[in-house]
């Protein structure tokens, strides 16, 4: 076989093998999660009205992109029923919007939507030593988390770096909204999916999700503007949703709302 013919065969073979190939530089980027901003919570509306720093819509994106598939599955439908009775019928887009609203409400109840908020507890039952800092535990950030959560839930908090910074320095890893919110998602997943516990539960990580407490009543009020897609009957601007009223009634009775 002549050299020229042989080179031609090799060339055509290579072209055939590469049919449909795209140059590396023209490859499409990974598909991004579609997100939908939920309504503002009552505290966010009030802060905006007063011209004070309020919820950043970018934080909704952090939550929606950080949700594991299990948080969009039927496995959580019963747990969220008091606040989102139509959860199972929603698209993934609307399910993500519900969770974004939920974490906004939780952050409003826990920290007044302030990413640098922190509290050092003095009550004997909660004033324990942080296993990471070796100091009295301090709850910090939008969801009032601790450095111990880095070990317990795999959160991106770096005490060795943060201990060099001021208490409310927004550069602290635990105060950065992305780290704080994604950690909260991991904690809630552990409660709902790994342990199979209700959303409103007396042993929840957050007191704001513990029925029968003043903190829980604050949280329920922040759930008043839950996205219309969640409601059995849309009631935007027509008062509190039936699901929220049911949750309030359940809480007053001292039973976990998710049990109904």
C-alpha positions as a Markdown table, in Angstrom:
| # | Residue | x | y | z |
|---|---|---|---|---|
| 1 | Unk | 0.0 | 0.0 | 0.0 |
| 2 | Unk | 1.4 | 3.4 | -1.0 |
| 3 | Unk | 2.4 | 5.9 | 1.7 |
| 4 | Unk | 0.0 | 8.5 | 0.4 |
| 5 | Unk | -3.0 | 6.1 | 0.5 |
| 6 | Unk | -2.1 | 4.8 | 4.0 |
| 7 | Unk | -2.0 | 8.4 | 5.3 |
| 8 | Unk | -5.4 | 9.0 | 3.7 |
| 9 | Unk | -7.0 | 6.0 | 5.4 |
| 10 | Unk | -5.5 | 7.1 | 8.8 |
| 11 | Unk | -6.9 | 10.6 | 8.3 |
| 12 | Unk | -10.4 | 9.4 | 7.4 |
| 13 | Unk | -10.4 | 7.0 | 10.3 |
| 14 | Unk | -9.5 | 9.8 | 12.8 |
| 15 | Unk | -12.2 | 12.0 | 11.3 |
| 16 | Unk | -14.8 | 9.2 | 11.7 |
| 17 | Unk | -13.8 | 8.6 | 15.3 |
| 18 | Unk | -14.1 | 12.3 | 16.2 |
| 19 | Unk | -17.5 | 12.9 | 14.5 |
| 20 | Unk | -19.5 | 14.9 | 16.9 |
| 21 | Unk | -16.5 | 15.9 | 19.0 |
| 22 | Unk | -16.3 | 19.5 | 20.1 |
| 23 | Unk | -13.1 | 21.5 | 20.8 |
| 24 | Unk | -12.4 | 21.6 | 24.5 |
| 25 | Unk | -12.8 | 25.4 | 24.5 |
| 26 | Unk | -16.3 | 25.2 | 23.1 |
| 27 | Unk | -17.8 | 22.6 | 25.6 |
| 28 | Unk | -21.0 | 23.7 | 27.2 |
| 29 | Unk | -20.7 | 24.7 | 30.9 |
| 30 | Unk | -22.5 | 22.5 | 33.5 |
| 31 | Unk | -26.2 | 23.2 | 33.7 |
| 32 | Unk | -27.1 | 25.6 | 36.6 |
| 33 | Unk | -29.9 | 25.0 | 39.0 |
| 34 | Unk | -33.0 | 27.0 | 38.0 |
| 35 | Unk | -34.0 | 29.2 | 40.9 |
| 36 | Unk | -37.0 | 31.3 | 41.9 |
| 37 | Unk | -37.0 | 34.0 | 44.5 |
| 38 | Unk | -39.8 | 33.5 | 47.1 |
| 39 | Unk | -41.7 | 36.4 | 48.7 |
| 40 | Unk | -40.2 | 38.3 | 51.6 |
| 41 | Unk | -41.0 | 37.3 | 55.1 |
| 42 | Unk | -42.8 | 39.8 | 57.4 |
| 43 | Unk | -39.5 | 40.9 | 59.1 |
| 44 | Unk | -37.9 | 41.4 | 55.7 |
| 45 | Unk | -40.8 | 43.6 | 54.6 |
| 46 | Unk | -40.5 | 45.6 | 57.8 |
| 47 | Unk | -36.8 | 46.1 | 57.5 |
| 48 | Unk | -37.1 | 47.2 | 53.9 |
| 49 | Unk | -39.9 | 49.6 | 54.9 |
| 50 | Unk | -37.6 | 51.1 | 57.5 |
| 51 | Unk | -34.6 | 51.3 | 55.2 |
| 52 | Unk | -32.6 | 48.8 | 57.2 |
| 53 | Unk | -30.5 | 45.9 | 55.8 |
| 54 | Unk | -32.7 | 43.0 | 55.0 |
| 55 | Unk | -32.7 | 39.6 | 53.3 |
| 56 | Unk | -30.4 | 39.4 | 50.3 |
| 57 | Unk | -32.0 | 37.6 | 47.3 |
| 58 | Unk | -28.6 | 36.1 | 46.6 |
| 59 | Unk | -29.1 | 34.1 | 49.8 |
| 60 | Unk | -32.2 | 32.4 | 48.2 |
| 61 | Unk | -29.9 | 31.2 | 45.4 |
| 62 | Unk | -27.4 | 29.8 | 48.0 |
| 63 | Unk | -30.2 | 27.8 | 49.6 |
| 64 | Unk | -31.8 | 26.6 | 46.3 |
| 65 | Unk | -28.5 | 25.5 | 44.8 |
| 66 | Unk | -27.4 | 23.8 | 48.0 |
| 67 | Unk | -30.5 | 21.6 | 48.5 |
| 68 | Unk | -29.9 | 17.8 | 48.3 |
| 69 | Unk | -32.3 | 15.8 | 46.2 |
| 70 | Unk | -33.9 | 14.3 | 49.3 |
| 71 | Unk | -35.2 | 17.7 | 50.4 |
| 72 | Unk | -37.3 | 17.8 | 47.2 |
| 73 | Unk | -38.6 | 14.3 | 47.5 |
| 74 | Unk | -41.9 | 13.0 | 48.8 |
| 75 | Unk | -40.0 | 12.0 | 52.0 |
| 76 | Unk | -40.4 | 15.5 | 53.4 |
| 77 | Unk | -43.9 | 16.2 | 52.3 |
| 78 | Unk | -45.5 | 15.1 | 55.6 |
| 79 | Unk | -43.0 | 17.2 | 57.6 |
| 80 | Unk | -43.6 | 20.4 | 55.7 |
| 81 | Unk | -47.4 | 19.9 | 55.3 |
| 82 | Unk | -48.4 | 22.5 | 58.0 |
| 83 | Unk | -46.7 | 25.2 | 56.0 |
| 84 | Unk | -46.8 | 23.8 | 52.4 |
| 85 | Unk | -49.7 | 21.3 | 52.1 |
| 86 | Unk | -49.2 | 21.1 | 48.3 |
| 87 | Unk | -45.5 | 20.3 | 48.4 |
| 88 | Unk | -45.9 | 16.9 | 46.7 |
| 89 | Unk | -47.6 | 18.5 | 43.7 |
| 90 | Unk | -45.1 | 21.3 | 43.2 |
| 91 | Unk | -42.4 | 21.4 | 40.5 |
| 92 | Unk | -38.8 | 21.2 | 41.8 |
| 93 | Unk | -38.5 | 24.9 | 41.1 |
| 94 | Unk | -41.4 | 25.7 | 43.5 |
| 95 | Unk | -40.1 | 23.2 | 46.0 |
| 96 | Unk | -36.8 | 25.1 | 46.1 |
| 97 | Unk | -38.6 | 28.4 | 46.4 |
| 98 | Unk | -40.4 | 27.0 | 49.5 |
| 99 | Unk | -37.2 | 26.0 | 51.1 |
| 100 | Unk | -35.6 | 29.3 | 50.3 |
| 101 | Unk | -38.6 | 31.0 | 52.1 |
| 102 | Unk | -38.3 | 28.6 | 55.0 |
| 103 | Unk | -34.7 | 29.4 | 55.6 |
| 104 | Unk | -35.4 | 33.1 | 55.3 |
| 105 | Unk | -38.1 | 32.7 | 58.0 |
| 106 | Unk | -35.7 | 30.7 | 60.1 |
| 107 | Unk | -33.0 | 33.3 | 59.8 |
| 108 | Unk | -35.5 | 36.0 | 60.6 |
| 109 | Unk | -36.6 | 34.2 | 63.8 |
| 110 | Unk | -33.0 | 33.2 | 64.8 |
| 111 | Unk | -31.0 | 36.3 | 63.9 |
| 112 | Unk | -33.3 | 39.0 | 62.7 |
| 113 | Unk | -31.8 | 38.4 | 59.2 |
| 114 | Unk | -28.4 | 39.8 | 60.4 |
| 115 | Unk | -25.5 | 37.6 | 59.1 |
| 116 | Unk | -23.1 | 38.8 | 61.9 |
| 117 | Unk | -25.5 | 38.2 | 64.8 |
| 118 | Unk | -24.2 | 36.2 | 67.6 |
| 119 | Unk | -25.3 | 35.1 | 71.1 |
| 120 | Unk | -23.3 | 33.6 | 74.0 |
| 121 | Unk | -25.7 | 31.6 | 76.0 |
| 122 | Unk | -25.7 | 31.8 | 79.8 |
| 123 | Unk | -28.6 | 29.4 | 80.6 |
| 124 | Unk | -27.1 | 26.3 | 82.3 |
| 125 | Unk | -28.8 | 23.9 | 80.0 |
| 126 | Unk | -27.2 | 25.4 | 76.8 |
| 127 | Unk | -24.1 | 27.1 | 78.2 |
| 128 | Unk | -21.9 | 24.2 | 77.4 |
| 129 | Unk | -18.3 | 24.2 | 76.1 |
| 130 | Unk | -17.8 | 24.2 | 72.4 |
| 131 | Unk | -15.8 | 21.1 | 71.6 |
| 132 | Unk | -13.9 | 23.0 | 68.8 |
| 133 | Unk | -13.2 | 26.4 | 70.4 |
| 134 | Unk | -12.9 | 25.0 | 74.0 |
| 135 | Unk | -14.9 | 28.1 | 75.1 |
| 136 | Unk | -18.5 | 28.6 | 76.2 |
| 137 | Unk | -20.6 | 27.9 | 73.1 |
| 138 | Unk | -21.6 | 30.9 | 71.0 |
| 139 | Unk | -24.4 | 30.8 | 68.4 |
| 140 | Unk | -23.5 | 32.8 | 65.3 |
| 141 | Unk | -24.7 | 33.9 | 61.9 |
| 142 | Unk | -28.0 | 33.9 | 60.0 |
| 143 | Unk | -29.0 | 30.5 | 61.5 |
| 144 | Unk | -27.1 | 30.8 | 64.8 |
| 145 | Unk | -24.8 | 27.9 | 64.4 |
| 146 | Unk | -21.6 | 26.8 | 66.3 |
| 147 | Unk | -18.1 | 25.7 | 65.4 |
| 148 | Unk | -19.0 | 22.3 | 66.7 |
| 149 | Unk | -21.3 | 21.9 | 63.7 |
| 150 | Unk | -18.2 | 21.7 | 61.5 |
| 151 | Unk | -17.4 | 18.3 | 63.1 |
| 152 | Unk | -20.9 | 17.1 | 63.5 |
| 153 | Unk | -22.3 | 18.0 | 60.1 |
| 154 | Unk | -19.3 | 18.7 | 57.9 |
| 155 | Unk | -19.8 | 22.4 | 57.7 |
| 156 | Unk | -17.2 | 24.8 | 56.3 |
| 157 | Unk | -16.2 | 26.6 | 59.5 |
| 158 | Unk | -12.5 | 27.2 | 60.2 |
| 159 | Unk | -11.9 | 28.1 | 63.9 |
| 160 | Unk | -8.2 | 28.3 | 63.5 |
| 161 | Unk | -8.6 | 31.1 | 61.0 |
| 162 | Unk | -11.6 | 32.8 | 62.6 |
| 163 | Unk | -10.1 | 33.1 | 66.1 |
| 164 | Unk | -7.7 | 35.7 | 64.8 |
| 165 | Unk | -10.6 | 37.9 | 63.7 |
| 166 | Unk | -12.9 | 40.2 | 65.6 |
| 167 | Unk | -16.2 | 38.8 | 67.0 |
| 168 | Unk | -18.4 | 40.2 | 64.3 |
| 169 | Unk | -16.0 | 40.3 | 61.4 |
| 170 | Unk | -18.0 | 39.3 | 58.3 |
| 171 | Unk | -14.9 | 37.5 | 57.0 |
| 172 | Unk | -15.2 | 34.8 | 59.7 |
| 173 | Unk | -16.1 | 31.6 | 58.0 |
| 174 | Unk | -19.0 | 30.9 | 60.3 |
| 175 | Unk | -20.6 | 34.3 | 59.5 |
| 176 | Unk | -20.3 | 34.1 | 55.8 |
| 177 | Unk | -24.0 | 33.5 | 54.5 |
| 178 | Unk | -23.0 | 30.7 | 52.1 |
| 179 | Unk | -21.3 | 28.7 | 54.8 |
| 180 | Unk | -23.9 | 29.3 | 57.4 |
| 181 | Unk | -26.9 | 28.6 | 55.2 |
| 182 | Unk | -25.4 | 25.4 | 53.6 |
| 183 | Unk | -24.6 | 24.2 | 57.1 |
| 184 | Unk | -28.2 | 24.8 | 58.1 |
| 185 | Unk | -29.4 | 22.7 | 55.2 |
| 186 | Unk | -27.1 | 19.8 | 56.3 |
| 187 | Unk | -28.5 | 20.1 | 59.9 |
| 188 | Unk | -32.1 | 20.0 | 58.7 |
| 189 | Unk | -31.5 | 17.1 | 56.3 |
| 190 | Unk | -30.1 | 15.2 | 59.2 |
| 191 | Unk | -33.3 | 15.9 | 61.2 |
| 192 | Unk | -35.8 | 15.2 | 58.4 |
| 193 | Unk | -34.1 | 12.5 | 56.3 |
| 194 | Unk | -31.4 | 10.8 | 58.3 |
| 195 | Unk | -33.4 | 10.7 | 61.5 |
| 196 | Unk | -36.9 | 10.8 | 60.1 |
| 197 | Unk | -38.1 | 13.4 | 62.6 |
| 198 | Unk | -40.8 | 16.0 | 62.0 |
| 199 | Unk | -40.0 | 19.6 | 61.0 |
| 200 | Unk | -41.5 | 21.0 | 64.2 |
| 201 | Unk | -40.0 | 18.8 | 66.8 |
| 202 | Unk | -39.2 | 19.2 | 70.5 |
| 203 | Unk | -35.6 | 18.0 | 70.0 |
| 204 | Unk | -35.0 | 20.1 | 66.9 |
| 205 | Unk | -31.5 | 21.8 | 66.6 |
| 206 | Unk | -33.3 | 25.2 | 66.7 |
| 207 | Unk | -35.6 | 26.3 | 69.5 |
| 208 | Unk | -37.5 | 28.2 | 66.8 |
| 209 | Unk | -38.7 | 24.8 | 65.5 |
| 210 | Unk | -39.6 | 23.4 | 69.0 |
| 211 | Unk | -43.4 | 23.6 | 69.5 |
| 212 | Unk | -44.5 | 25.1 | 72.8 |
| 213 | Unk | -41.8 | 27.7 | 72.9 |
| 214 | Unk | -42.0 | 31.5 | 72.4 |
| 215 | Unk | -39.3 | 31.1 | 69.7 |
| 216 | Unk | -41.6 | 28.8 | 67.7 |
| 217 | Unk | -44.4 | 31.3 | 67.8 |
| 218 | Unk | -42.1 | 33.9 | 66.3 |
| 219 | Unk | -41.1 | 31.4 | 63.6 |
| 220 | Unk | -44.8 | 30.6 | 62.8 |
| 221 | Unk | -45.5 | 34.3 | 62.3 |
| 222 | Unk | -42.6 | 34.6 | 59.8 |
| 223 | Unk | -44.1 | 31.8 | 57.8 |
| 224 | Unk | -47.2 | 33.9 | 57.0 |
| 225 | Unk | -46.0 | 34.8 | 53.5 |
| 226 | Unk | -45.2 | 31.3 | 52.4 |
| 227 | Unk | -45.3 | 31.1 | 48.5 |
| 228 | Unk | -48.8 | 30.9 | 47.1 |
| 229 | Unk | -47.9 | 27.7 | 45.2 |
| 230 | Unk | -47.7 | 25.9 | 48.6 |
| 231 | Unk | -51.2 | 26.8 | 49.7 |
| 232 | Unk | -54.2 | 24.6 | 49.4 |
| 233 | Unk | -56.0 | 27.7 | 48.2 |
| 234 | Unk | -53.9 | 30.8 | 47.3 |
| 235 | Unk | -54.5 | 33.6 | 49.8 |
| 236 | Unk | -51.9 | 36.2 | 48.9 |
| 237 | Unk | -52.9 | 39.4 | 50.6 |
| 238 | Unk | -56.0 | 37.8 | 52.1 |
| 239 | Unk | -54.7 | 37.0 | 55.5 |
| 240 | Unk | -52.8 | 34.2 | 57.1 |
| 241 | Unk | -52.8 | 30.9 | 55.2 |
| 242 | Unk | -54.9 | 28.0 | 56.7 |
| 243 | Unk | -51.8 | 25.9 | 57.1 |
| 244 | Unk | -50.1 | 28.6 | 59.2 |
| 245 | Unk | -53.2 | 29.0 | 61.3 |
| 246 | Unk | -53.3 | 25.2 | 61.8 |
| 247 | Unk | -49.6 | 25.2 | 62.8 |
| 248 | Unk | -50.3 | 27.9 | 65.3 |
| 249 | Unk | -53.3 | 26.0 | 66.8 |
| 250 | Unk | -51.2 | 22.8 | 66.9 |
| 251 | Unk | -48.3 | 24.7 | 68.6 |
| 252 | Unk | -50.7 | 26.1 | 71.2 |
| 253 | Unk | -51.8 | 22.6 | 72.0 |
| 254 | Unk | -48.2 | 21.6 | 72.6 |
| 255 | Unk | -48.1 | 19.0 | 69.8 |
| 256 | Unk | -45.6 | 18.9 | 66.9 |
| 257 | Unk | -47.3 | 20.6 | 64.0 |
| 258 | Unk | -45.8 | 18.1 | 61.5 |
| 259 | Unk | -47.7 | 15.3 | 63.2 |
| 260 | Unk | -51.0 | 16.5 | 61.7 |
